[in-house]
Amino acid sequence: MDFKLRCIACGAEYLPQEIRYNCDCGGLLDVEHDLDSLREQVSRELFDNRLGDLALPYASGVWRYRELILPLDERAIVSRPEGNTNLYRPSTALRRGPWSFGTCPGPFVLGPKDQGRQVQGPGQDSGHCSLGLSNWLGVDDLYLKHEGENPTGSFKDRGMTVGVTQAKLLGCRAVACASTGNTSASLAAYAALAGLSAIVFVPQGQIAFGKLSQALAYGAKTLQVRGDFDTAMRLVRQTCDELGIYLLNSVNPFRLEGQKSIVFEALQQLGWEVPDWIVLPAGNLGNTSAFGKALYELKELGLIGRMPRLAAVQAQGANPFYRSFLGGFQQRESVEARTIATAIRIGDPVSYPRAVRALRWTDGLVAEVTDQEIMDAKARVDAAGIGCEPASAAAVAGAKKLVEASVIGRKEKVLVILTGHLLKDPQATVGYHLEKLAGLTPAYANCPVAIEPTLEAVQEALEGRL
């Protein structure tokens, strides 16, 4: 094979046919590709020529980069397909307020076929306007990569197509995960597609209904654990070890190989021009780890000439990685996680060592944002016609905070990753606009108005808006 498993702590090597998630020394494992061999095989042109292919594997925005993901017989691939998510460039122009009527410039969209195309926004609207999303955030060259447009509504599908494919290759009959929601939804869908039994462990009462409904609908055996995510994570690892079930949390190195494709595809959509910053939400740190590995491999292969800086953003109430960062990563911190952003409500992230390595590779940093900042940023993303779940908005709020602190410059090119769909957590969205979220004062609430069924009532409600 052209790849093997290698421990990031001690360097020990293992065959990819082994079912293991850690080295004998306890260190995390990487899927290590033969980069010397790949230099002769891959190029920007190879991947560009696969764009628009209607058949698997290249119809997938993961398997288009199969040489860098998992080189195997395409007949073994389990795919919906996934990826091919849009890259939005919100206008820097002023626009009318999101709750008024009129002609407003919306976001521009760069699809997979538009890589490298330069798009200019319209001129300023001459009406009474509020700041567009890019101006609100404080950068002129802003891109949003929306992973909520994957089949189950989150970036997890990119990792799960690889993880479930590997499970089938290993002859496994059941797969499992602990989850705050998105992983369980994705695992359930891909396991059903592959004909495998799925077991998901979720923290009781701490999962958004939009995500829980998916796990139930796709047929997963759903176990509601009395405790938080970290409790569920410890239990699923024990269960998988004792009962011979294949674990598909981000501790599994094959999951992260699929998540690397977010970076591959975003750079391809940008015409292989590297942004100055990639800003992403940080919970269990799988994406932070995967992004660092993707960028390292692209640089080693000569597909990019420089590294962007990574900025991992945590919620203030679930900020163990941020606390470790403040101490120069001399000590690994853990917390009892509390945040409205359920997808990153994690107090002891399993991918911590790989994420530290990713930041060192990219001269990266960690920021934290409050739930108030998260929900206000979400309201701005939603009102731009793009939409996202709260955890995604943490990245937008973090980028804004870094701009205000002059860490990110206004003229720098900034790529922000939105990880989940707006409808993943409708309770949070509605609660925000109805001003019913405890401890939050929404800055951009869009409260519905009850009216009598008359034209006069409509006119009164729309007064000043037409």
N, C-alpha and C positions, 0 to 999 in steps of 0.2 A: 504494500500500500504506500501512497505518497504522503501519509501522515501518521502520527503516533501521539500518544498521551505523554506529557512531560509535567513533572511537578514544578511549580514556580518557586518553591522554597529550596529544595535540595537538588533538583535536576534529574531525579530518578525517572526512568522511562518505562512505559507500559504499552502493551498492545491494545489497539482500539477495540478489539473483540472482548476485552475484559469489562465486566460490569463493575465499575468503581467510580467514585466521585472525589475521593481524596487519595493522596499518597500514603504509604505506610507511615511516613513521618508526620502525617496530619495535614500537610500542605494541599492547596488546591491544585487542580490539574488544568492544563491547557491542551487543546488540540493543536499540535505543532505541525505545520506544513513544511514541505521541502521547498524553501524559497529559492534555492539555487536552480532547481528544476523548473519551478514556476516562471522564472525570468524568461525562459525560452518559450513558454506556452501562452502567457497572458499579455494583453495589451489593452489600451483604451479602445482601439478599433475593434478588437474581438467582442468586447461587451457592447459597444455601440451598434455593431452589426446585428446583434440579437434583439435589439429593441423592436417592438411591434410584432414579434413572433406570436402567433395565436395558439401554438401547441406547446404542451409541456415538454421539457422542463423550462424552456426559456420564456414562456408566458408568465412565469413567476418572477417577481422582483427579488426573490431570494436565489433561486436556482439559476438565474441568468449569470450569476457569478460562481457557478458550481465549483470551479477549480480552486477558488479561495474559501469555499464553504465546506464541502464534503464531496470529494471526487468519487463517484460510485455509478453503478449502472442506473440509468434514468428510469428503468422499469421498477426500481425499488422505491422511488420517491412517493411520499404521501403529501399531496399538495391540493389546495382548494381552487385556484392558486392565490397566493398572498403577495403583499408588496404592491408595487406600482402606485404608491400613494402620491398625492399631489404635493407640489412645492408652491406655496402661496407667497406672493410678494405684495403685502398690503400697501396701498397707496400712501405716499407721504403727503398727498394733498389734503387740504381741509375738506371736511364733508359736513353735511347737515347732521344734526343730532340723530342718533339711531332710533329715536322714537317719534320723529317727525316724518312727513311725507315729502316727496319731491325727487328730482333726479340726483342721485348721489353716486360718485365714483366708487366702485367696489374693489375688492382685492383682485389682483391679476393671478392667474394660475399657470404654473409651468408643469405640464404633465410629463410623463417619461419620454415622450417623443420630442419634447421641446428643449432638451438639454442644450445649454450653451446659448439659447436665444436671449438676446438682451431686450428687456421690456421696459418701456418708459411709462410712468404714470401720467395721468391727465394734469392739466393746469389747475390752479386753485379755483374752487367754486366761489362765485361772487356773492352767494347768499350768506345769511347768518349761520355760522358753522361751528362745529366742535372739532377738536383735533382728530385727525386720522390716527389709526393704530400706531403707525411707524413714528409719527411725531410725538404721540403720547408716550411711547416707550423711550424716544430720544435718540434714535439712529436713523440715518437716511437710507441705508442699504440693508433692509431687514427681510429675511425669508423665514417662513414657517413651514416645516415639514410635518404633515399631518398623518401620523401613524394610526389615528382613530379611524382611518378609511380602510383598514384591513378587514378581512371577512368577519371576524367576531368583534370588531370595533376597537382593537388595541394592537400595539406593537408586538404583543406576545405571540401572535401568529407566526411571525418571522422565526422565532426560536423554536416554536412548537413543530413546525413542519420538519425541521431537522431532528429535533429530539424524538418525535414519534417515528420518523423514518429509521433512526438508529435503533429504536426499541424493536421495530419489526425485524431489522437485520439481525439483531441479537436473539430473536426467537422469543421475546417476552410476550406474555399474554395479558398483562395488566400494567397500567401506569398510574402514578399518583403524584399529587403535589399538595403543598400548603399554599393558601392564597388569600389575599384580601379581595379577590374577585376576578380580575382580568386573566390571571393565569388559569384559574379553574374553568372559566368560560372557554378559553382557547384549548386547553387540554381536553375538555369534554368533547369539543367539536372534532378535533383531529383524531382522538381515539375512536370516536364513532365512525369516522371516515375510514380508519384503518382496521376496524373490526376488533378493537382491543377494549378490555374492561377499563373503566376510568373511576378512580376514587379521589375525591377532593376533600381536604380538610380546611374548613373556614372558621374564623373566630366568630362565635355565636353573637349575633346582634351587632356585628361590626362590619358588615358587608352591604354595599348598596344593592337595592332590589334589582336594578337593571343588570347587574352582574350575576347575582344569585339566580335570577330567572333563566339565564343562559345555561348555567351548569345543570339545572334541573331539566330544562328542555332538551338538552343534548344527551341526557340519559346517564349522567355521572352519578355514582353513589356519593351522596353529599353528607359529610359528617361535620356537624356543627360543634366545635370544640369550646368548652367553657374556659375561656382564656383569650389572650391576644394572639396576633400572628406569630410571634416568636414562640409561644407555647405550642401552637399548631405545627410550626416548623420542626421543633424538637420531636414531636410525636410522629410526624410523617417519616422522618428519617429513621426512627426506631422501627416503625412498622415496615418500611421498605427493606431494611436490613434483615429483619426477623422472618418476614413472609415472602421474600423473593419478588417483590414488586419493583418495577423500574421507576426511579425517582426523576421527576422532570421539573424541579425547581432550578433556579439559575446556578446552583452549585454544580449542576450537570454541565460539563464543558461543551457538549454538543448544542445545548440551548444557545449559548453565547455565540457560537459560529453563525447561526441564523440571524441573530440580532446585529452582527457586523454589517449586514447588507443594508441597514438603514443609512449608514455612512456611505457605502459604495454607491447606492442609488442617488442620494442627495448630491454627491459630488459629480456624478454623471449628469444629473439634471442641471448642475451649474457649469456644465462644459468643462469639468475637471479643474475649474478654478477653485482654489482652496479659500474658504472664508477665514476671517481673522479669529472668529470665535464660534464654537458650537456650544449652545447652552441647553441643558436637559434637566428634567426632574430626577431626583435621586432618592430611592427607597431602599431596595435590597441590593442596589449597586450593580445589577447585571448589565444594564446599558452602559454605565460609566466604564465598566471593565471591557465590554465588547467594543465600544467606540475607540478606546485607547489601542486595543489590539488591531482593529481594522486600520487605523491610521498608521500604526507602526509597520504593518505589513505592506500597505500601499507605498509608504516611503521607501522601505527596503527594496521593493520591486521596481521603483522608479516611476510609478504611476502618478505620484504627486511629488512636487519639489520641496515642499515644506510642510510643517505640522501646524494646524490651527491650535488654539488654546481651548481646552475643555473647561466649562464652568458647570459644576454639578450643584443643583439647588435643592435644598431640603426645607421642609416645613419646620418652623421654630419649635413646634411641639414634638417633632420626630427627627431630631438633628444629631444623632451620634457621630456621623461622618464629619459634620461641620465642627463639632467639638474636638474631634481628633485632629482635624486640619489646623485648628487654632493652636494646638500643641505641637505642631510639626510632625504629626503622626508618630510621636514617641509612645503614645499609649492608645490602645483601642478602647473607645468609649461605647457604652450602651445606655439606653434610656427606656423609660416606660412611655411608649409612643402615644401621643394625643394630637390629632389634627383632623380637620374636616376632609382633607384630601386622603381618602381611604386607601388609594393605590400606593401611597408612600408612607402609610402609617406603620412603620417598621422600626423597632428599637435596637435590633442587633443584626445588621445586614450580613448575609453569608458571604457575599462577594467582596468583602472589605479588602483583603490583600491584593486582589487583582485590580480593584479600583484605585488603590494607592499607587500601584505601578502605572496605571493609565495616566494619572495626573502628573507623575514624574516624567513620563515620556513626553507629555504635551505642555509642560509648564502650566498645569491647570490649577484650579482653585475650587473652593466650596463656598457657597453662600447660603444664607437662611432667610426665609420670609415668613411673615405672620399669616394666619388664616385670613385676616382682613385684607392683606395685600394680595393673597391668592384669589379670593373671590372677586375683588375689584378688577384684577387683571383678567379673570375669566369673563367678567361682564363685558370688558372691552373686546376681547377676542370673539365672544359670541355676537356682539353687536356689529362686528365687522363682516358678519355673514359666514364666519368660519366655524366657530364653536369648538368647545373642548370640555373634558371633565376637569374637576378641580386640580388634580395632580399635574396635569399638563400646564395649567395656568401658573403653577409654581415656577416653571422655567421662564415664563414671560415676566412675572413679577420679579424674579431674580435678575433677569437681564436689565430691567428698568432700574433696579437698585444699584447694579454695577455701573450703569451709565451715570446715575446721579452721583456716585462716588468717584467718577472720572477714571474708573478702572477700564471700562469699555469706552472708546472714543466715538463721537457722533459719526465720524466719517468711516469707521471700520465696518467691514461686512460681517453681519451677525446672522447665524443660522440657529433658530430656536426649534426644538423638537417638541411637538405636541403628541403625547403618547396614547391618549384615549378619546373616544367619541363623546360628544355632548350628552347623549342619552344614556351613558353608563351610570350617571348619578343624577337622575331628575329631581330627587328630593332636595339636593343641595341647591340646584338651580332655582326651583320654584320657591324654596325657603328664602333665598336671597332676595328675589324680586318681591315677595310678600312681606319682607322685613321680619322674618320669623326665625332667623338664625341667632341663637343665644350668643351674646357677646360681640356681635358684628353689627355695624351701622353701614348699610350698603350705600356707596357713593353713586351708584348708577342703577338704582332700582327702577324697574319698568313694571309698575303695578297695574294689573288689569282693572278696568272700570266697569262696574255694573250699571246698566241703563234700562230704561223702559223701552218697549218695542215700538218706538215712534221715530219718525224722521227728525223731529225737533230734538229729541234726546241725542240722536247721533250728531246733529249739528252742534249741539252744546258741548258734547264730548270732544269734538274735533276742532273747537274754536281755536284759531291761531295756528293750526297745523297744516292747513291746505295752502 
